[in-house]
């Protein structure tokens, strides 16, 4: 396992509370999930950006058991990205087709937008109530940061700027990963808006900043919020964390129709379940399936 000393997020307010922001460095986390899934550079970039986004949004959850899930479904070859995060800085995720290879886009960068294509962005907030809160919008461009800037404007009526990045080296190891969210509070004064717009216009991109040695999420926000009197909150470490296990698998098996369980039993073979998030494999003997069948 990689050390995660450099993986954390931090919140901040600026301009006397009229601007709020969050930034994350997630290089080790994204490199670890790349190894788990054996993903191609473009799949690593797409999944890594979504992981960073989910963790920053998850930091706004209030309850310890609340979760946030991001689903990006498109007609491109990646097909679907799913990431779940909680308020404790824990996340897991997968992409349907982690082996996609595509030509770079016109700017000679990884063509994440093309790999996702046209489709839907869904955010699911499970706050422990009877039904989760689900919001779905059409993808704006397939470039994940742009899509979330659009999401905040449309679904939450919050003027926002989102930056996300994953940079890989020549061996396709993750060299830098992270991002930021900056949002204007209601009635933000015009001079602060102008300063922020000027800072964002002069900003290059997330990976250019994070790839520099010793650069931190605080440094990222100092550039974006320059001249706006930043006040930082506490750091929160971020980690990969999966909730799979025997208990969950048994629930899934128990939910299968009896005729489907009977087919498994008639085949007479032990079954293996692989977690799509962490790739851990669980084996269940046919006797276990027979016991579940009889219990139904």
Buried (B, 14 or more C-beta within 10 A) or exposed (E): EBEBEBBBBBBBBBBEEBBBBBBBBBBBBBBBBBBBBEBBBBBBBBBBBBBBBBBBBBBBBEEEEBBBBBBBBBEBBBBBBBBBBBBBBBBBBBBBBBEBEBEEBEEEBBBBBBBBBEBEBBBBBBBEEEEBEEEEBEBBBBBBBBBBBBBBBBEEEBBBBBBBBBBBEEEEEBBBBBBBBBBBBEEBEEEBBEBBEEBBEEBEEBBEBBBEEEBBBBBBBBBBBBEBEBEBEEBBBBBBBBBBEEEBBBEEBEEBEEEEBBEBBEEEEEBEBEBBBBBEEBEBEBEBBBEBBEEE
